Amino acid sequence: MNSQAHLKVALLQMVSEGAAIEANARKGEEFCRRAADRGADIALFPEMWSVGYAKYPWGDDRARAEWLKLAVPRDGPFVDRFRRLARELRIAIAITYLEAGPVLPRDALTLIDSDGADVFTYAKVHTCAWDAPEESCAPGDEFCVGDLRAGAEVAKVGAMICFDREFPESARLLMLKGAEVVLTPNPCELQDDAAGIGDIRIAQFRSRAFENAIGVAMANYAAPQLDGRSVAFDVDGSTLVQAGPEEGVFVATFDLERIRRWRSEERPNIWRRPEVYGALANRETTDPLGKSRAETIAAEISRRNR
């Protein structure tokens, strides 16, 4: 770990071995070792690494049942392997996996410190309920922030997963909980295509850093599985790392002193007026088309699966 007030986050941009859990574990271990060799404090995986974000055909009940069997327990061999590796390498690891649950699995991230102890386990709050495989996942119900030692400093580290970053409330809640750096596993297109969707996603992620005065780091799957472009932005929205499409370990260095100084000067929280934001937390609030929340969700799932 670093002796200065810096937090080095290694974005592990990889192509998975599909739903082969053991093969993904081996490859993940190899990339963690490469991250440690680069002096990283944290190794960050893409979303749902244990199964390589493997999907099944929408509406195929047999395939869905087989996919559900891939879920692994938080205290099982897959996550334990990375607890042991963290202790060996003296590096924190943000491992992602399909976590077994009492009814449905969760799209989870466990942040493990360099002693091999869990800092927290976060389950994706905003699941993509209109599509496989996330329509089979139970959503999380809170955002997590924990203390992680970086040299002589203790950094406040939080997490959100992919679709979470498209809601400004996610990053805002993490900031309000004290997060200085937010880890974001990802499994979607980030390429600047004709429609501009990938480019907009990256610009949106950059905005999350600037509007909340936090550092943000996103790890995506490499090409040809997806298109890479893993990225990290500093507290002022400046780019720390922007990967290409290929596999690799891309290290973003966050200056904790700079983040804290910026936050002290910009004070993103004190000008908020939560007393006028009530509609944001009202479950009965209609959407701009005048439909109820339940009606809107049902209609949107139906539309996306035609």
Rosetta silent file (secondary structure, phi, psi, omega in degrees, C-alpha in Angstrom):
SEQUENCE: MNSQAHLKVALLQMVSEGAAIEANARKGEEFCRRAADRGADIALFPEMWSVGYAKYPWGDDRARAEWLKLAVPRDGPFVDRFRRLARELRIAIAITYLEAGPVLPRDALTLIDSDGADVFTYAKVHTCAWDAPEESCAPGDEFCVGDLRAGAEVAKVGAMICFDREFPESARLLMLKGAEVVLTPNPCELQDDAAGIGDIRIAQFRSRAFENAIGVAMANYAAPQLDGRSVAFDVDGSTLVQAGPEEGVFVATFDLERIRRWRSEERPNIWRRPEVYGALANRETTDPLGKSRAETIAAEISRRNR
SCORE:     score description
SCORE:     0.000 S_00000001
   1 L     0.000  154.687 -175.983    0.000    0.000    0.000 S_00000001
   2 L   -73.124  149.017  177.238    1.144    3.561   -0.620 S_00000001
   3 L   -90.122  -17.281  179.939    2.835    5.661    2.063 S_00000001
   4 L   -92.752  176.290 -178.073    1.494    8.952    0.662 S_00000001
   5 L   -85.645   58.159  177.781   -2.076   10.275    0.719 S_00000001
   6 E  -125.681  149.197  175.140   -2.942    8.658   -2.562 S_00000001
   7 E  -122.020  114.426 -178.304   -5.392    5.915   -3.443 S_00000001
   8 E   -99.438  117.792 -178.874   -4.453    3.903   -6.522 S_00000001
   9 E  -108.747  120.260  178.441   -7.373    2.067   -8.109 S_00000001
  10 E   -92.500  119.542  176.643   -6.586   -0.575  -10.742 S_00000001
  11 E   -87.173  113.256 -177.540   -9.362   -1.003  -13.306 S_00000001
  12 E   -88.925   95.693 -177.477   -9.267   -4.674  -14.346 S_00000001
  13 E   -95.069  108.051 -171.046  -10.491   -4.558  -17.943 S_00000001
  14 L  -135.311  163.439  165.182  -10.894   -8.164  -19.035 S_00000001
  15 L   -99.867  130.420 -176.304  -12.780  -10.564  -21.284 S_00000001
  16 L   -80.792  171.732  173.723  -14.490  -13.202  -19.149 S_00000001
  17 L   -98.407   33.219 -179.228  -14.550  -16.957  -19.613 S_00000001
  18 L    69.134 -140.315 -176.973  -18.344  -16.853  -19.814 S_00000001
  19 L   -84.846   10.056 -177.936  -20.194  -18.622  -17.024 S_00000001
  20 L   -79.308   96.667 -171.935  -17.106  -20.685  -16.073 S_00000001
  21 H   -61.484  -46.546 -177.436  -16.687  -19.610  -12.451 S_00000001
  22 H   -65.150  -41.525  178.734  -13.356  -21.322  -11.782 S_00000001
  23 H   -64.415  -39.020  176.838  -11.794  -20.016  -14.996 S_00000001
  24 H   -64.969  -37.951  178.942  -12.971  -16.489  -14.163 S_00000001
  25 H   -63.009  -43.301  179.803  -11.499  -16.834  -10.681 S_00000001
  26 H   -63.530  -44.905 -179.387   -8.120  -17.842  -12.110 S_00000001
  27 H   -66.620  -40.308  177.380   -8.081  -14.995  -14.587 S_00000001
  28 H   -60.605  -39.512  178.124   -9.199  -12.525  -11.927 S_00000001
  29 H   -63.576  -43.063  178.849   -6.367  -13.661   -9.675 S_00000001
  30 H   -58.592  -44.506 -178.060   -3.847  -13.151  -12.484 S_00000001
  31 H   -71.526  -31.788  174.520   -5.046   -9.588  -13.068 S_00000001
  32 H   -63.783  -38.823  178.319   -5.017   -8.822   -9.332 S_00000001
  33 H   -64.834  -38.514  176.674   -1.370   -9.867   -9.238 S_00000001
  34 H   -65.203  -38.322  177.871   -0.674   -7.533  -12.137 S_00000001
  35 H   -63.812  -43.188  178.658   -2.455   -4.738  -10.252 S_00000001
  36 H   -62.381  -39.503  178.172   -0.347   -5.372   -7.148 S_00000001
  37 H   -63.346  -25.985  178.999    2.818   -5.249   -9.274 S_00000001
  38 L   -86.945    2.675  177.995    1.663   -1.806  -10.473 S_00000001
  39 L    81.195   19.919 -177.729    1.428   -0.578   -6.885 S_00000001
  40 L   -70.576  149.907  172.675   -2.362   -0.453   -6.756 S_00000001
  41 L   -91.968  -31.378 -178.727   -4.249   -0.098   -3.486 S_00000001
  42 E  -134.611  137.167  170.430   -7.512   -1.499   -4.890 S_00000001
  43 E  -107.016  121.583 -175.708   -8.236   -3.925   -7.735 S_00000001
  44 E  -110.076  124.546 -179.063  -11.693   -3.256   -9.227 S_00000001
  45 L   -90.843  157.456  167.751  -13.529   -5.912  -11.260 S_00000001
  46 L   -67.026  170.648 -174.930  -16.204   -5.463  -13.938 S_00000001
  47 L   -64.221  139.730  172.346  -19.789   -6.269  -12.925 S_00000001
  48 L    50.269   50.206 -173.770  -20.789   -9.810  -11.898 S_00000001
  49 H   -62.860  -32.974 -174.785  -17.329  -11.230  -12.661 S_00000001
  50 H   -54.759  -34.966  179.342  -17.964  -14.686  -11.185 S_00000001
  51 H  -115.174   13.764  176.905  -20.198  -15.539  -14.163 S_00000001
  52 L    58.955   29.806 -174.649  -18.740  -13.010  -16.593 S_00000001
  53 L    50.177   40.610  177.667  -22.104  -11.275  -16.753 S_00000001
  54 L   -65.211  141.318 -178.683  -23.368  -14.333  -18.634 S_00000001
  55 L  -111.663  172.966  170.907  -26.947  -14.002  -19.876 S_00000001
  56 L  -135.660  157.548 -178.148  -29.772  -16.371  -20.772 S_00000001
  57 L   -65.312  131.803  177.202  -32.536  -15.890  -23.370 S_00000001
  58 L   -55.704  132.342  176.973  -35.472  -13.870  -22.063 S_00000001
  59 L    86.101   -4.523  179.469  -38.450  -16.145  -21.418 S_00000001
  60 L   -90.676   97.166 -174.402  -36.407  -19.386  -21.444 S_00000001
  61 H   -64.205  -36.677 -179.938  -37.352  -20.873  -18.074 S_00000001
  62 H   -66.515  -45.893  178.802  -34.942  -23.797  -18.341 S_00000001
  63 H   -63.760  -37.489  178.025  -31.979  -21.555  -19.143 S_00000001
  64 H   -62.652  -42.693 -179.868  -33.007  -19.217  -16.336 S_00000001
  65 H   -62.701  -38.906  178.541  -33.088  -22.100  -13.850 S_00000001
  66 H   -68.333  -38.547  178.777  -29.577  -23.161  -14.882 S_00000001
  67 H   -63.408  -41.501 -179.299  -28.326  -19.580  -14.581 S_00000001
  68 H   -60.952  -27.795  179.589  -29.720  -19.277  -11.056 S_00000001
  69 L   -70.077  -13.379 -178.152  -27.615  -22.288  -10.037 S_00000001
  70 L   -79.279  -11.159 -178.837  -24.474  -20.242  -10.748 S_00000001
  71 L   -62.786  141.887 -178.656  -24.994  -18.020   -7.691 S_00000001
  72 E  -121.023  147.689  179.211  -22.297  -18.373   -5.034 S_00000001
  73 L   -73.620  150.929  179.425  -22.490  -17.625   -1.287 S_00000001
  74 L   -59.920  -33.784 -178.030  -20.676  -14.620    0.126 S_00000001
  75 L   -99.017   18.751 -178.056  -18.768  -16.868    2.519 S_00000001
  76 L   -92.456 -176.280 -173.787  -18.036  -19.554   -0.106 S_00000001
  77 H   -59.933  -35.346 -176.307  -14.867  -20.575   -1.987 S_00000001
  78 H   -63.063  -53.314 -178.359  -15.117  -17.987   -4.776 S_00000001
  79 H   -70.992  -36.809  178.801  -15.043  -14.898   -2.544 S_00000001
  80 H   -58.493  -35.023  178.672  -12.750  -16.585   -0.002 S_00000001
  81 H   -57.190  -39.781 -177.984  -10.170  -17.030   -2.738 S_00000001
  82 H   -81.994  -22.008  170.744   -9.940  -13.255   -3.109 S_00000001
  83 H   -66.033  -45.044  178.337   -9.831  -12.715    0.652 S_00000001
  84 H   -64.418  -40.264 -179.319   -6.733  -14.920    0.773 S_00000001
  85 H   -65.540  -39.493  177.951   -5.285  -13.169   -2.274 S_00000001
  86 H   -60.271  -43.809  178.225   -5.816   -9.739   -0.710 S_00000001
  87 H   -63.179  -42.890 -178.099   -3.883  -10.853    2.381 S_00000001
  88 H   -64.724  -45.879 -174.488   -1.104  -12.321    0.265 S_00000001
  89 H   -86.458  -12.491 -174.960   -0.707   -9.318   -2.029 S_00000001
  90 L    57.746   50.071 -179.447   -1.468   -6.666    0.625 S_00000001
  91 L  -138.845  145.013  173.575   -3.987   -5.096   -1.717 S_00000001
  92 E   -79.755  147.927 -178.722   -7.709   -4.355   -1.395 S_00000001
  93 E  -131.973  126.979  173.974   -9.961   -6.163   -3.874 S_00000001
  94 E  -101.117   90.266 -174.900  -13.439   -5.140   -5.015 S_00000001
  95 E   -91.991  137.963 -178.030  -14.683   -8.510   -6.234 S_00000001
  96 E  -114.915  147.324 -174.036  -18.017   -8.792   -8.049 S_00000001
  97 E  -167.628  165.584  173.046  -20.206  -11.870   -8.265 S_00000001
  98 E   -87.556  106.652 -172.777  -23.683  -13.338   -8.432 S_00000001
  99 E   -89.766  126.350  178.146  -24.442  -13.708   -4.739 S_00000001
 100 L   -62.590  138.910  178.855  -26.739  -16.522   -3.592 S_00000001
 101 L  -130.839  173.119 -177.722  -29.799  -15.305   -1.706 S_00000001
 102 L   -64.450  -30.475  178.942  -32.731  -16.836    0.152 S_00000001
 103 L  -123.545  -59.056  177.672  -35.045  -16.447   -2.863 S_00000001
 104 L  -122.356  154.005  177.684  -33.209  -14.703   -5.689 S_00000001
 105 L   -74.222  169.027  177.277  -29.498  -13.913   -6.105 S_00000001
 106 E  -121.053  149.598  175.134  -28.033  -10.417   -5.876 S_00000001
 107 E   -86.779   98.322 -162.675  -25.672   -8.565   -8.204 S_00000001
 108 E  -117.985  156.393  170.644  -23.005   -7.977   -5.560 S_00000001
 109 E  -132.053  127.374  171.464  -19.638   -6.375   -4.838 S_00000001
 110 E  -111.597  122.626  175.879  -17.615   -7.207   -1.751 S_00000001
 111 E   -91.118  118.563 -177.226  -14.816   -4.790   -0.904 S_00000001
 112 E  -109.702  131.410 -179.374  -12.029   -6.696    0.841 S_00000001
 113 L   -83.424  178.132 -174.048   -9.225   -4.841    2.600 S_00000001
 114 L   -72.814   -4.997  171.639   -5.525   -5.707    2.470 S_00000001
 115 L   -94.493   -1.144 -179.409   -5.898   -7.834    5.620 S_00000001
 116 L    85.470   11.644 -179.670   -8.477  -10.003    3.849 S_00000001
 117 L   -98.715  145.969  178.781  -11.399   -8.649    5.878 S_00000001
 118 E   -72.145  130.173  172.609  -14.672   -7.497    4.349 S_00000001
 119 E   -84.794  -48.141  172.829  -15.213   -3.733    4.421 S_00000001
 120 E  -165.187  163.342  168.793  -18.756   -4.059    3.064 S_00000001
 121 E  -120.859  124.894 -178.836  -20.885   -5.986    0.591 S_00000001
 122 E  -112.684  135.519  174.806  -23.022   -3.897   -1.730 S_00000001
 123 E  -110.630  134.220 -177.653  -25.875   -5.215   -3.889 S_00000001
 124 L   -51.484  124.223 -178.244  -26.895   -3.286   -7.003 S_00000001
 125 L   -80.131  -48.045 -177.303  -29.887   -1.094   -6.160 S_00000001
 126 L   -95.982   80.485  177.983  -31.020   -0.189   -9.685 S_00000001
 127 L   -74.907  150.508  178.564  -31.226   -3.593  -11.372 S_00000001
 128 L   -83.362   80.000 -169.203  -32.127   -3.740  -15.077 S_00000001
 129 L   -71.319   -6.326 -178.225  -35.441   -5.455  -14.377 S_00000001
 130 L   -91.548   -0.804 -171.225  -36.569   -5.416  -18.015 S_00000001
 131 L  -144.648  154.177  170.559  -33.887   -7.821  -19.249 S_00000001
 132 L   -78.386  141.217    8.403  -32.118  -11.086  -18.520 S_00000001
 133 L   -95.763   -5.979 -169.763  -30.198  -11.756  -16.392 S_00000001
 134 H   -72.497  -14.182  174.207  -30.982   -8.950  -13.960 S_00000001
 135 H   -65.919  -13.600  177.781  -34.722   -9.572  -14.005 S_00000001
 136 H  -100.517    9.616 -179.373  -33.784  -12.600  -11.881 S_00000001
 137 L  -106.312  140.702  172.027  -31.829  -10.572   -9.319 S_00000001
 138 L   -80.061  128.702 -179.659  -33.110   -9.141   -6.048 S_00000001
 139 L   -73.962  152.771  173.135  -32.167   -5.456   -5.847 S_00000001
 140 L   -75.564  171.747 -176.112  -30.194   -4.044   -2.943 S_00000001
 141 L  -132.153   14.461  176.148  -31.730   -1.491   -0.614 S_00000001
 142 L  -160.151  157.309  175.454  -28.840    0.708    0.543 S_00000001
 143 L  -102.545  141.949 -170.891  -25.614    2.330   -0.620 S_00000001
 144 L  -114.104  140.852  173.186  -22.418    1.450    1.222 S_00000001
 145 E  -135.187  136.400  179.628  -19.367    3.467    2.257 S_00000001
 146 E  -140.856  166.423  179.324  -16.460    2.093    4.258 S_00000001
 147 E   -87.952  132.524  178.658  -13.005    2.991    5.546 S_00000001
 148 E  -134.883  126.200 -177.570  -10.036    1.702    3.580 S_00000001
 149 E   -76.654  134.114  175.395   -6.431    2.312    4.564 S_00000001
 150 E  -131.344   96.047 -174.279   -4.150    3.827    1.929 S_00000001
 151 L    65.713 -126.712 -179.904   -0.674    4.251    3.399 S_00000001
 152 L   -87.053   -2.746 -176.564   -0.955    6.479    6.464 S_00000001
 153 E  -104.435  159.403  171.209   -4.407    7.683    5.398 S_00000001
 154 E  -116.328  118.671 -179.764   -7.882    6.204    5.660 S_00000001
 155 E   -95.478  145.907  173.864   -9.984    6.779    2.569 S_00000001
 156 E   -92.467  113.646 -174.051  -13.788    6.753    2.494 S_00000001
 157 E  -117.973  132.258  177.652  -14.713    4.387   -0.346 S_00000001
 158 E  -121.973  179.185 -179.059  -18.197    3.701   -1.706 S_00000001
 159 E  -147.178  144.066  165.136  -19.688    1.631   -4.510 S_00000001
 160 L  -141.965  160.310 -173.529  -22.402    1.702   -7.126 S_00000001
 161 L  -125.329  121.472  172.207  -22.862   -0.711  -10.035 S_00000001
 162 H    40.650 -102.362 -173.789  -23.465    0.155  -13.703 S_00000001
 163 H   -56.349  -25.524  176.384  -27.122    1.307  -14.021 S_00000001
 164 H   -54.894  -36.921 -174.721  -26.842    2.908  -10.557 S_00000001
 165 H   -69.020  -14.662 -179.743  -24.602    5.608  -12.064 S_00000001
 166 H   -83.027   -2.974  176.492  -27.445    6.735  -14.360 S_00000001
 167 L  -111.611  118.471 -177.518  -29.386    7.990  -11.339 S_00000001
 168 H   -60.592  -24.844 -178.766  -27.936   11.138   -9.760 S_00000001
 169 H   -63.489  -30.971 -177.632  -29.349   10.072   -6.393 S_00000001
 170 H   -60.981  -57.357 -179.487  -26.881    7.139   -6.199 S_00000001
 171 H   -65.027  -34.927  179.976  -23.712    9.214   -6.245 S_00000001
 172 H   -64.169  -43.710  178.745  -25.367   11.942   -4.169 S_00000001
 173 H   -64.129  -39.701  177.856  -26.243    9.494   -1.382 S_00000001
 174 H   -63.018  -41.113  176.059  -22.713    8.097   -1.438 S_00000001
 175 H   -61.415  -44.676 -179.144  -21.329   11.639   -1.122 S_00000001
 176 H   -63.359  -26.476  176.906  -23.690   12.359    1.768 S_00000001
 177 L   -84.654    0.629  174.802  -22.379    9.215    3.480 S_00000001
 178 L   101.561    2.962 -177.177  -18.859   10.605    3.167 S_00000001
 179 L   -58.883  134.113  174.329  -17.516    8.752    0.117 S_00000001
 180 L  -101.500  -34.420  176.614  -14.363   10.282   -1.341 S_00000001
 181 E  -132.822  134.022 -178.075  -13.886    7.706   -4.106 S_00000001
 182 E  -115.880  124.992  178.745  -16.691    5.619   -5.641 S_00000001
 183 E   -90.078  136.305 -174.530  -15.998    2.252   -7.297 S_00000001
 184 E  -138.353   95.262  171.786  -18.246    1.338  -10.233 S_00000001
 185 E   -67.816  149.936 -172.970  -18.182   -2.088  -11.916 S_00000001
 186 L  -145.876  149.640  169.375  -19.728   -2.027  -15.394 S_00000001
 187 L  -142.334   58.316 -178.863  -20.800   -4.351  -18.252 S_00000001
 188 L  -144.926  171.957 -178.364  -22.143   -2.183  -21.079 S_00000001
 189 L   -67.832  130.464  176.459  -21.214   -0.358  -24.273 S_00000001
 190 L  -123.927    6.386 -179.103  -19.138    2.764  -23.712 S_00000001
 191 L   -71.395  144.408  176.760  -18.009    3.275  -27.294 S_00000001
 192 L   -78.503   86.369 -177.349  -18.769    6.609  -28.968 S_00000001
 193 L   -90.063 -175.030 -177.240  -21.137    5.168  -31.588 S_00000001
 194 L   -60.403  -35.456 -179.370  -23.390    6.890  -34.125 S_00000001
 195 L   -78.917  -16.044  179.639  -26.134    7.331  -31.550 S_00000001
 196 L    77.142   11.365 -174.038  -23.663    8.761  -29.039 S_00000001
 197 H   -65.955  -46.725 -179.131  -24.995    6.521  -26.259 S_00000001
 198 H   -62.248  -43.409  179.929  -21.607    5.321  -25.024 S_00000001
 199 H   -62.975  -38.342  177.756  -20.157    8.796  -25.074 S_00000001
 200 H   -64.276  -40.172  178.899  -23.141   10.124  -23.138 S_00000001
 201 H   -60.337  -41.805  179.443  -22.654    7.437  -20.485 S_00000001
 202 H   -68.828  -41.527  177.529  -19.046    8.491  -19.974 S_00000001
 203 H   -62.435  -39.284  178.455  -19.988   12.179  -19.883 S_00000001
 204 H   -62.567  -42.495 -179.909  -22.719   11.355  -17.365 S_00000001
 205 H   -64.699  -40.212  176.227  -20.210    9.480  -15.197 S_00000001
 206 H   -59.614  -40.486  179.226  -17.858   12.445  -15.337 S_00000001
 207 H   -62.864  -34.401  179.020  -20.706   14.658  -14.142 S_00000001
 208 H   -60.401  -37.279  177.800  -21.212   12.408  -11.111 S_00000001
 209 H   -66.401  -52.899 -173.705  -17.662   13.246  -10.026 S_00000001
 210 H   -65.320  -44.083 -173.853  -17.936   16.988  -10.565 S_00000001
 211 H   -72.118  -18.946 -179.294  -21.424   17.521   -9.128 S_00000001
 212 H  -113.723   -2.581 -176.635  -20.586   15.635   -5.927 S_00000001
 213 L    54.508   53.629  176.708  -16.877   16.461   -5.550 S_00000001
 214 L  -131.080  157.772  168.050  -15.910   12.782   -5.496 S_00000001
 215 E   -87.492  144.002  179.698  -13.485   10.617   -7.405 S_00000001
 216 E  -132.355  142.401 -178.834  -15.111    7.913   -9.545 S_00000001
 217 E  -136.961  128.771 -177.421  -13.631    4.782  -11.127 S_00000001
 218 E  -124.388  128.852  176.572  -15.372    2.439  -13.578 S_00000001
 219 E  -110.610  125.667 -177.555  -14.154   -0.995  -14.762 S_00000001
 220 L  -117.888  165.941  174.420  -15.741   -2.421  -17.923 S_00000001
 221 L   -75.109  142.901 -179.229  -15.356   -5.638  -19.930 S_00000001
 222 L   -78.688  165.025  172.281  -12.775   -5.543  -22.726 S_00000001
 223 L   -71.409  146.583    7.959  -13.401   -6.122  -26.427 S_00000001
 224 L   -91.845    2.540  179.293  -14.705   -8.223  -28.026 S_00000001
 225 L   -62.121  -50.030  169.808  -17.025   -9.056  -25.107 S_00000001
 226 L  -133.033 -140.917 -176.441  -17.854   -5.348  -24.799 S_00000001
 227 L  -129.444   18.828  176.247  -15.776   -2.342  -25.788 S_00000001
 228 L    64.701 -131.445 -178.235  -13.624   -1.488  -22.793 S_00000001
 229 L    64.670   30.471  172.805  -13.085    2.249  -22.260 S_00000001
 230 L   -52.229  145.219 -169.238  -12.808    1.836  -18.493 S_00000001
 231 E  -148.800  152.938  173.813  -12.435    5.303  -17.035 S_00000001
 232 E  -138.626  138.786  178.888  -11.714    7.282  -13.879 S_00000001
 233 E  -122.905  144.264 -179.980  -12.439   10.930  -13.150 S_00000001
 234 L   -81.940  177.688 -175.339  -11.021   13.162  -10.459 S_00000001
 235 L   -58.654  -27.379 -179.866  -12.942   15.324   -8.013 S_00000001
 236 L   -98.966    8.837  179.797  -13.119   18.208  -10.508 S_00000001
 237 L    88.422   -0.515  178.959  -14.203   16.023  -13.419 S_00000001
 238 L   -74.286  150.935 -175.727  -10.747   15.821  -15.003 S_00000001
 239 E   -81.456  127.640  175.275   -9.754   12.498  -16.578 S_00000001
 240 E   -96.932  -40.185 -179.739   -7.321   10.318  -14.643 S_00000001
 241 E  -145.784  138.814  170.604   -7.523    7.214  -16.844 S_00000001
 242 E  -141.019  106.487 -177.473   -9.260    6.410  -20.133 S_00000001
 243 L   -80.536  162.149  170.272   -8.614    2.906  -21.436 S_00000001
 244 L   -88.757 -157.042 -176.955   -8.964    1.697  -24.991 S_00000001
 245 L   -83.769  -16.716 -169.708  -10.838   -1.484  -25.978 S_00000001
 246 L   -79.775  162.996  174.405   -8.113   -4.000  -25.146 S_00000001
 247 L   -64.893  150.258  176.560   -7.560   -6.068  -22.019 S_00000001
 248 E   167.785  173.304  174.539   -5.320   -4.548  -19.410 S_00000001
 249 E  -110.949  116.996 -174.829   -4.796   -3.143  -15.935 S_00000001
 250 E  -116.934  117.873 -171.040   -5.336    0.614  -15.906 S_00000001
 251 E  -102.096  124.952  174.693   -4.356    2.448  -12.719 S_00000001
 252 E  -106.459  129.796  179.855   -5.986    5.695  -11.599 S_00000001
 253 E  -104.862  115.698  178.221   -4.267    7.628   -8.806 S_00000001
 254 E   -98.092  125.346  177.387   -6.564    9.682   -6.585 S_00000001
 255 E   -86.500  104.600 -175.117   -4.883   12.386   -4.511 S_00000001
 256 H   -64.211  -36.671  178.352   -6.840   12.232   -1.250 S_00000001
 257 H   -63.925  -39.549  178.892   -5.493   15.553   -0.013 S_00000001
 258 H   -66.599  -42.003  177.918   -6.634   17.219   -3.225 S_00000001
 259 H   -59.597  -45.546 -177.845  -10.088   15.645   -2.966 S_00000001
 260 H   -68.423  -37.601  177.701  -10.460   16.851    0.609 S_00000001
 261 H   -66.187  -43.907  179.326   -9.212   20.341   -0.198 S_00000001
 262 H   -61.139  -44.712 -179.446  -11.560   20.604   -3.185 S_00000001
 263 H   -63.810  -37.684 -179.614  -14.527   19.425   -1.120 S_00000001
 264 H   -66.979  -35.185 -177.884  -13.688   21.917    1.610 S_00000001
 265 H   -83.654  -39.137 -176.191  -13.557   24.785   -0.848 S_00000001
 266 H   -85.062  -30.193  177.022  -16.468   23.836   -3.124 S_00000001
 267 L    47.798   65.909 -174.846  -18.792   22.512   -0.387 S_00000001
 268 L   -66.033  -18.369 -174.212  -21.201   20.615   -2.722 S_00000001
 269 L   -90.818  -32.473 -168.178  -23.543   19.703    0.110 S_00000001
 270 L   -69.903  -20.578 -178.189  -24.211   22.947    1.971 S_00000001
 271 L   -92.771    1.727  176.262  -26.167   24.593   -0.851 S_00000001
 272 L   -65.918  153.073  176.498  -28.628   21.717   -1.189 S_00000001
 273 L  -129.270   71.573 -175.029  -32.282   22.410   -0.278 S_00000001
 274 H   -59.100  -20.776 -179.754  -33.684   18.985    0.630 S_00000001
 275 H   -65.636  -16.275  178.857  -36.863   20.583    1.984 S_00000001
 276 H  -107.127    7.252 -176.477  -38.005   21.141   -1.618 S_00000001
 277 L  -100.348   14.561 -171.385  -37.002   17.715   -2.962 S_00000001
 278 H   -52.386  -38.609 -176.784  -39.875   15.737   -1.434 S_00000001
 279 H   -62.150  -24.423 -179.594  -41.244   14.430   -4.745 S_00000001
 280 H   -63.964  -28.453 -177.813  -37.964   12.590   -5.388 S_00000001
 281 H  -106.968   12.595 -179.016  -38.724   10.177   -2.540 S_00000001
 282 L   -94.369  110.805 -177.425  -42.474    9.855   -3.128 S_00000001
 283 L   -64.065  -21.472 -177.478  -43.284    6.388   -4.473 S_00000001
 284 L   -91.443   -3.198 -179.178  -46.672    7.593   -5.708 S_00000001
 285 L   -60.802  131.137  179.126  -45.285   10.425   -7.822 S_00000001
 286 L   -78.363  160.842  176.564  -46.423   10.005  -11.425 S_00000001
 287 L   -83.673  174.519 -176.611  -44.045   10.164  -14.339 S_00000001
 288 L   -61.209  -16.575  179.033  -44.143   13.043  -16.862 S_00000001
 289 L   -88.672   -0.682  175.864  -46.653   11.060  -18.962 S_00000001
 290 L    88.939    5.011  179.582  -49.136   11.027  -16.097 S_00000001
 291 L   -90.862  156.466  175.218  -48.931    7.300  -15.308 S_00000001
 292 L   -71.774  165.010 -179.941  -48.369    5.858  -11.869 S_00000001
 293 H   -59.399  -46.101 -178.786  -45.004    4.349  -11.032 S_00000001
 294 H   -62.751  -42.688  178.695  -46.349    0.778  -11.166 S_00000001
 295 H   -63.308  -41.352 -178.758  -48.059    1.395  -14.509 S_00000001
 296 H   -64.551  -44.565 -179.764  -44.941    2.944  -15.948 S_00000001
 297 H   -61.952  -47.379 -179.153  -42.698    0.043  -14.861 S_00000001
 298 H   -61.310  -42.926 -179.438  -45.076   -2.589  -16.270 S_00000001
 299 H   -67.141  -37.603 -178.450  -45.421   -0.733  -19.561 S_00000001
 300 H   -69.923  -40.753  177.184  -41.688   -0.207  -19.920 S_00000001
 301 H   -62.629  -42.103  178.439  -40.831   -3.866  -19.302 S_00000001
 302 H   -63.136  -43.484 -178.745  -43.442   -4.865  -21.884 S_00000001
 303 H   -63.629  -43.349 -175.577  -42.093   -2.359  -24.422 S_00000001
 304 H   -71.385  -18.165 -176.587  -38.477   -3.419  -24.043 S_00000001
 305 L  -111.557   18.599  173.697  -39.320   -7.100  -24.512 S_00000001
 306 L   -69.135    0.000    0.000  -41.471   -6.929  -27.621 S_00000001
